């Protein structure tokens, strides 16, 4: 029996409802619209998920590379600090030797006919033998095992002081404040003739440099004592090669990111400076094996279940490994979370948007299709514009964060070191004013880094009226100009007044001046020409360097583009200059010549600035 309905027809079940046939089999029929929609949904979700995962991995990889670069820069900075320590020690002993000579030769030296026999010991081999020593009288006092002169001189100049007398086997300490390991004075120990020090003194030459003093490395100066044109002994001053207590104090205050720190290991694996492992033996560890016999490098290793990144460099003068370590997960934790959250939100919005668009596309009439398409295009254009703006802001944020991360720690080292030197200088010392200028300029660098972090959000110029020539001259004072580079400012102005943002414009002038100086390693002249009319001021920075190749001219103002060696430049200087000039509603362009046959080589940057930016 048929169900009621039209003649000759049966009622058709509605799509999406349960249908019963034959032996009570039940199945669910999806609407056609959904059957078309689901495969597209799967494709879209898969593609966007893969792109999102790639973006997250790429962001993490980039950040980890930046961490390694930061570690390497930290190690190089500390190595330079150690090198400066070594140079200062050498300069100090040279100065002390001059003082010691003046003190020693201010009083007469007499050699008596009497002599004494003493057992002398080779400081290198420990071998002993009997030697005959003449009695020396200095300023009326016997010198042999009398230490009044050396102790008084040590109180005056610091460090260690020794008077040596020459015997057949070498130079014997007859008066010294150098101590043996048991605390006794090292008298009657001798430096053999065949040592570098002995060979120099026998020739009548002064010896400067590293030398073993009994059992420890010192920065030393040895000067021959000559009587009747014959070397009879030598005068010594010295200072321990490395002041580990001071270096330890400085390094303990350094921090790298959230988990990083520097440390120092000697070539035997003994940890000399470390936040928590100082004094431990590291020789049997895998990280030390990877450093051993290498001059520098970066590698990863596991400790306490955490992956660490370590950068190191071997400082040969002190025979030490300088290293810096971070816990990678602790450093990139925030960037990983941020990348995942940001990418997930964008991906979810993209999926929702695309699915909604496709669903409407497959269900509406033609008129609705075109209407929806128009609306979708408007939304897509708006989303693309917002995405571009977001990418620009994100890029600027990464640039600023990278610069701040790379500069803040080195600036902290410079600030600390320069303040230490400043504190040690007397109030009337002529170098005090120079050190104060260094401290002020480091503070200004920190302000510049802070200003760069806000650069992406800044769209106004805080203009003040300045004398452009005075402003240029003050800006050049913060640029280190070698003696072989001359600077010349040429002026053709009826009115020197111009409105500029001084904090920003000083970056423009110092960047251009530094680039010009770097372009003239063999010397030359930096010429700054200033002209103007009623509305604009025209400034040109011209150097006499080798010029910029034509293929690089189009990329000059592109962020991160640089022709300098790795670690010598970031490629941000000219892009920052370009942005600041544009914010002042000005223009900047460059002209360069690399071919001497076409005329003098060099580069000129031309800047046009309105006197009063609107």
C-alpha positions, 0 to 999 in steps of 0.5 A: 500500500502506497503512502498518500501523495501525488498520483504515480509518485512517492514522497522523496525523503529530505536530504540529511534525514534518516532513511529506512530501506528494505531490511531496516538499514539506516544511513545518513546522506550528507547534503551535496553542498557539504560533500563538495565542501568537506574535501576543500576544507581538508585541503585548506586545513592541511595546507595552512597547518603545514605553512604554520608549522613551517613558519614556527620552525623557521622563527625558532631557527632564526632566533637560535642562530641569533643566540649563537651570534650573540654568544660569539660576540660576547666571547670576542668582547671578553677576549678583547678585555683580556687583551687590553688587560695584557697590554696594560700590564706590559705598559705598566712594567715598562713605566715601572722599569723607568722608575726603577732605573732612576731609583737604582742609579740615583745612588752609587753602586760599589763592587767590593773585593770581598766575595761570598760562596753560596748555593744557587738553584736553577729556577727552571730545572731545580739543579743546584751548584756552588757559585762565588758572588761579589759583595755589592754595596748600593747607597752604602748598604750591602745588597746580598740578601738585603731587601730594603731597596727592592721593598721600598721600590715595590711599595712605590711602583707595586709588583715585584722587583729584583737585583741580579748578579751575573755568574758563569751559569746565569743571573742570580737573585741577590736582592728580591721581593719575589717569593717561593711557594713556601713564602720565602724570598727567592734569593740565590735562585738564578735565570740561566744564560740560555734563557730568552731573558739571559740571551737578551741581557748578555747582548746588552739589550732590555727584555720586555714580555712574558717570562716565568718568575720562579714558578709563575708567568709574569709580564716583565722588564729586565734591564742590564746593569753595565759597569766598565762596558761589561754586563755584571747583572740586571734590574727586574720589575714585573707584575703577574700576567693576569689579575684573576680576581679583578677579571673574575669580579668583572665576568661575574657581573656579566649576564647573557639573556636569562640563562647565559653567563661567561666562564674561563677554563685553562688549557688543562681543564681547570675552571678558573672563573664560573658562577658555580663551578669555580675550581672544578676539573673539567678535563674529562668532560665532553664540552672540554674535549670539543674545545681542546686544541681548537682556537674558537667554535660553537657547539651544543651539549646536554647537561642535566637534561637541558640542551646548552649552546656554548661558544668559545675562543682560545686566548693564547697569551694567557693560555685560557679558553674564554667561553659563554653558555646559555640554555637554549630552551630557557632563551627561546621559550617566550619566542616559541610561545609567541610564535605558536600563539600568533601563528595559530590565531592567524591560521585559525582566522585564515581557515575560518575566512576561507571556509566561510568564503567557499561555503558561500561560494558553493551555495548562493546564486550568481548574484549572491556570488558576485556580491559575496565575492566583492565583499570578500575582496574588500575584506581580503584587501583589508586583511592583506593591508593589515597583514603587511603592516603587521609584518612591517611592525614585526620586522622592525621589532625583530631588528630593534630587539636584535640590535638591543640584544647585541649592543646592551651587553657590550655597552654594559662592559664598556660602561663598567670598564670606563667607570672603573678607569674613571674612578682610578684617575686623579681629579686633576688627571688630564685623561679624566675629561677624556674618560668622562666623554667616553662614559657620556658617549656610551650613555648616548649609545644606550639612549640610541638603542632605546630610541630605536626600539620605539622607532617603528611607532614614531611618526613625529619629529621633535624639532628644535632650532639649531645652528647647523654648523655647530651641530655638525661639529659637535656630532663629529666629536663622537666619531673616532677619526684616525690621524691619517684622516682629515675632516673639513667643513665647507660652509656657504650659508646666509642663515645657519638656522634649521629645525631638526630632531637633534637625537635623530639627526646626530645619528644621521651625521655620525653614521655618514661620518663613520662610513666615510672614515671606514671607506678610507683605511689608507687615509684621506679627507672627509669633506662636509659641504653645507649650502642652503636657500630660504627653504632648504639646507643641502649637506654633502658628505664626501670621502676619498675612498675606493667608492661603492660598486654600481651593483650595490648602489640600489641596495644601499638603504636596504636593511641588513645590507652591508659589504663589511666583514661579519661582525664589523657591521649590521647593515642598519646604519644607512637604512636608519639614516634614510628613515630619519631623513624621510621623517624630516620630509627630506631627501637623501641620495648617493653618488660614487665612483670606483674607476680612477680613469673617470676621476677621483674615487670616492662616495658622496651622500647628498641630503636635502632638509627643509628648514622647518619640517611640517 
